[in-house]
């Protein structure tokens, strides 16, 4: 797969959302190759299709004080945070359809074949797991949960975390995606490199109560730079999606 990687730097959420719409249409029409957008956002909380208002813990005054925008969007999942120091990736790729099963002697019903949505999410997780391994962090998946997690033995290195939280796996990357009617993926992943972790105090992230959130900066005395992280993510993404 020929993959175009665009580094957009710090960009407003709504601007990046509109770019996804434009680029996805061009990919579907064959006018653009599959594209990976890498970027950071100003402080923003986004709610997915399963978002619940009660998972927003801060009131209007705190949101204004912290400079946080709010968007309700069309990806999967509940509420999450994006901000400076967090690497956000939006892969815009055509997904392989799953053929509809047809029993013997039956005709198809005319439905459009569905993309392998779950398989795509697992691939995103695997790409981030490989990138983190190259950066010196052992990470993995958790049954029944989306995202990338570091186990308790790795999480115990977190200087910021409470002793109770250090005994649990901690999420280091969140994933929320959409696949449009033409099979092009939207939205993607958010990997915590060195963000201000206090912004997670304003939400119940992904609707998961009492699940710790961690960043690379929590695990290293000298965390890798954003440029190092981008390079490893791109390399892993090309390997997994080749």
Phi, psi and omega per residue, in radians:
X1 nan 2.190 3.004
X2 -1.343 2.154 -3.075
X3 -2.099 2.227 3.034
X4 -1.680 2.236 3.114
X5 -1.914 2.170 3.122
X6 -2.058 2.126 3.093
X7 -1.681 1.913 -3.038
X8 -1.672 -0.052 -3.139
X9 1.161 -2.565 3.120
X10 -1.496 2.115 -3.016
X11 -2.501 2.448 3.129
X12 -1.033 2.535 -3.080
X13 -1.025 -0.829 -3.064
X14 -1.124 -0.630 3.107
X15 -1.100 -0.779 3.126
X16 -1.160 -0.608 3.120
X17 -1.095 -0.762 3.120
X18 -1.171 -0.627 3.084
X19 -1.103 -0.694 3.101
X20 -1.029 -0.764 3.119
X21 -1.031 -0.817 -3.099
X22 -1.139 -0.858 -3.065
X23 -1.188 -0.660 3.127
X24 -1.085 -0.694 3.101
X25 -1.118 -0.719 3.136
X26 -1.152 -0.660 3.111
X27 -1.148 -0.770 3.139
X28 -1.077 -0.548 -3.130
X29 -1.559 0.017 3.119
X30 1.372 0.274 -3.107
X31 -1.718 -0.016 3.134
X32 -2.600 2.463 3.069
X33 -1.295 2.898 3.007
X34 -0.883 2.440 -2.955
X35 -2.318 2.381 3.036
X36 -1.967 2.032 3.075
X37 -1.622 2.191 3.052
X38 -1.979 2.362 -3.017
X39 -2.911 3.025 2.933
X40 -2.203 2.653 3.106
X41 -1.966 2.622 2.832
X42 -1.068 2.920 -3.044
X43 -0.979 2.166 -3.123
X44 -2.711 2.459 2.920
X45 -1.815 2.288 3.074
X46 -2.083 2.409 3.110
X47 -1.907 2.233 3.094
X48 -1.487 -2.947 -3.060
X49 -1.102 -0.442 3.104
X50 -1.754 0.285 -3.085
X51 -1.119 2.499 3.114
X52 -2.155 2.246 -3.111
X53 -0.985 -0.604 -3.088
X54 -1.190 -0.210 3.081
X55 -1.459 0.012 2.959
X56 -1.641 2.006 -2.991
X57 -1.661 -0.410 -3.124
X58 -1.600 2.543 3.092
X59 -1.504 -3.129 -3.064
X60 -1.046 -0.682 -3.114
X61 -1.106 -0.775 3.134
X62 -1.175 -0.665 3.122
X63 -1.104 -0.730 3.105
X64 -1.150 -0.762 -3.128
X65 -1.049 -0.690 -3.113
X66 -1.503 -0.126 3.127
X67 1.192 0.741 -3.051
X68 -1.805 2.202 2.991
X69 -1.537 2.786 3.101
X70 -2.253 2.342 3.086
X71 -2.349 2.362 2.952
X72 -1.721 2.142 -2.940
X73 -2.239 3.110 -2.996
X74 -1.754 0.289 3.056
X75 -1.454 3.027 3.030
X76 -1.364 2.922 3.027
X77 1.618 -3.065 -3.084
X78 -1.801 -2.393 -3.037
X79 -1.613 2.509 3.038
X80 -2.528 2.947 -3.137
X81 -1.958 2.459 2.928
X82 -2.207 2.498 3.111
X83 -2.943 3.027 3.112
X84 -0.960 2.459 -3.104
X85 1.572 -0.026 3.088
X86 -1.977 2.236 3.113
X87 -1.486 2.037 3.100
X88 -1.821 2.354 3.108
X89 -2.190 2.249 3.075
X90 -2.030 1.651 3.062
X91 -1.362 2.184 3.080
X92 -1.946 1.630 -3.013
X93 -2.335 2.517 3.050
X94 -1.334 2.206 -3.101
X95 -1.660 2.537 3.140
X96 -1.218 2.212 3.125
X97 -1.208 2.655 2.978
X98 -1.643 2.066 3.118
X99 -1.041 2.471 3.083
X100 -1.218 2.372 3.118
X101 -1.278 2.446 -3.131
X102 -2.275 2.127 3.111
X103 -1.208 2.824 -3.108
X104 -1.040 2.248 3.105
X105 1.417 0.042 -3.132
X106 -1.745 2.663 3.032
X107 -1.692 2.792 3.006
X108 -1.180 2.774 -3.093
X109 -1.756 0.160 3.079
X110 1.484 -0.013 3.132
X111 -1.254 2.677 3.068
X112 -1.321 2.287 3.092
X113 -0.993 2.481 -3.098
X114 -1.575 2.501 3.075
X115 -1.234 2.732 3.123
X116 -1.356 1.414 -3.026
X117 -1.130 -0.876 -3.095
X118 -1.170 -0.730 3.108
X119 -1.060 -0.624 3.109
X120 -1.140 -0.764 3.113
X121 -1.073 -0.755 3.121
X122 -1.068 -0.654 3.106
X123 -1.151 -0.710 3.077
X124 -1.037 -0.794 3.114
X125 -1.055 -0.779 -3.131
X126 -1.077 -0.699 3.125
X127 -1.077 -0.750 3.129
X128 -1.200 -0.639 3.096
X129 -1.080 -0.742 3.116
X130 -1.141 -0.773 3.131
X131 -1.063 -0.766 3.133
X132 -1.131 -0.652 3.097
X133 -1.054 -0.718 3.106
X134 -1.172 -0.395 3.108
X135 -1.585 -0.053 3.074
X136 1.699 0.318 3.139
X137 -2.127 2.152 3.049
X138 -1.437 2.122 -3.113
X139 -2.370 2.928 -3.127
X140 -2.857 -2.982 3.121
X141 -1.761 2.833 3.037
X142 -2.167 2.287 -3.126
X143 -0.986 2.292 3.085
X144 1.443 -0.073 -3.119
X145 -2.179 2.560 3.088
X146 -1.674 2.630 3.108
X147 2.032 -3.068 3.135
X148 -2.111 2.364 -2.983
X149 -2.237 2.580 2.947
X150 -1.811 2.405 -3.098
X151 -1.296 2.952 -3.023
X152 -1.043 -0.621 -3.115
X153 -1.159 -0.565 3.054
X154 -1.369 -0.750 -3.126
X155 -1.052 -0.442 -3.124
X156 -1.091 -0.279 3.090
X157 -1.364 -0.141 -3.067
X158 -1.218 1.928 -3.102
X159 -1.222 -0.457 -3.048
X160 -1.489 -0.404 -2.941
X161 -1.420 2.658 3.116
X162 -1.254 2.728 3.089
X163 -0.970 -0.631 3.124
X164 -1.154 -0.762 -3.137
X165 -1.161 -0.543 -3.107
X166 -1.152 -0.254 3.135
X167 -1.502 -0.070 -3.067
X168 -1.985 2.740 2.904
X169 -1.092 2.645 -3.129
X170 -2.265 2.465 -3.140
X171 -1.412 2.250 3.102
X172 -1.932 -0.289 3.113
X173 -2.541 2.333 3.087
X174 -1.828 2.648 -3.130
X175 -2.348 2.314 3.032
X176 -2.626 2.151 -2.998
X177 -2.307 2.907 2.980
X178 -2.387 2.529 2.974
X179 -2.061 2.117 -3.041
X180 -1.386 3.141 -3.031
X181 -1.117 -0.359 3.130
X182 -1.736 0.184 3.049
X183 1.420 0.301 3.123
X184 -1.698 2.281 -3.129
X185 -1.323 2.596 3.050
X186 -2.304 2.977 -3.123
X187 0.977 -2.677 -3.103
X188 2.807 -2.054 -2.975
X189 -2.265 2.804 3.061
X190 -2.392 2.003 -3.086
X191 -1.870 2.170 -3.087
X192 -1.392 1.868 3.128
X193 -1.645 -1.178 3.132
X194 -2.606 0.937 3.137
X195 -1.458 2.968 2.998
X196 -1.350 1.852 -3.007
X197 -1.258 -0.198 3.142
X198 -1.186 -0.314 -3.130
X199 -1.206 -0.332 3.065
X200 -1.284 -0.237 3.106
X201 -1.173 -0.314 -3.082
X202 -1.520 -0.056 -3.105
X203 -2.471 2.837 2.856
X204 -1.695 1.642 -2.946
X205 -1.049 2.241 3.127
X206 1.042 0.272 -3.121
X207 1.263 0.246 -3.087
X208 -1.781 1.902 -3.131
X209 -1.306 2.365 3.008
X210 1.117 0.465 3.025
X211 -1.792 2.073 -3.069
X212 -1.132 2.614 3.045
X213 -2.026 2.405 -3.067
X214 -2.377 2.780 3.092
X215 -2.220 2.892 3.065
X216 -1.058 -0.611 -3.136
X217 -1.143 -0.413 3.075
X218 -1.293 -0.344 -2.976
X219 -1.840 -0.180 -3.085
X220 -2.254 2.452 2.991
X221 -1.120 -0.652 3.042
X222 -2.227 1.631 -3.067
X223 -1.179 2.724 3.078
X224 -1.112 2.653 3.125
X225 -1.277 2.842 3.090
X226 -1.049 -0.650 3.141
X227 -1.144 -0.694 3.069
X228 -1.078 -0.772 -3.111
X229 -1.118 -0.765 3.114
X230 -1.013 -0.788 -3.103
X231 -1.070 -0.745 -3.130
X232 -1.218 -0.646 3.124
X233 -1.140 -0.756 3.131
X234 -1.106 -0.765 3.141
X235 -1.078 -0.782 -3.133
X236 -1.183 -0.680 -3.139
X237 -1.096 -0.779 3.115
X238 -1.074 -0.684 -3.119
X239 -1.176 -0.777 -3.066
X240 -1.266 -0.638 -3.054
X241 -1.743 0.172 -3.113
X242 -1.014 nan nan
